[in-house]
Amino acid sequence: MSDRDKDLSQRGLENQVKGAGKEVEGRVRNAAGDVVGDTSEQLKGKAKEMQGKAQRKFGEAEDDLDDRTERDRDIDRDRDLEEDEL
């Protein structure tokens, strides 16, 4: 299934999971760099952690947008039903 075929909620969840994984990977890489005294590895770890955080937050935003869109559709549908009854 392509990204285009997935709804925002699915894509949001995927981005949240992938982002969280990158955050963990970054923390581990940062800690490993700290243990061996490799500043370059620490910086790469921090960069991966920030990349993961951004992806996770983007996923949260996609999921939130999907929820709001769904809520708006429900409100519009209810309004249409009320108008039809009049």
Helices and strands as residue ranges (DSSP letters): G 3-5, H 8-36, H 39-85
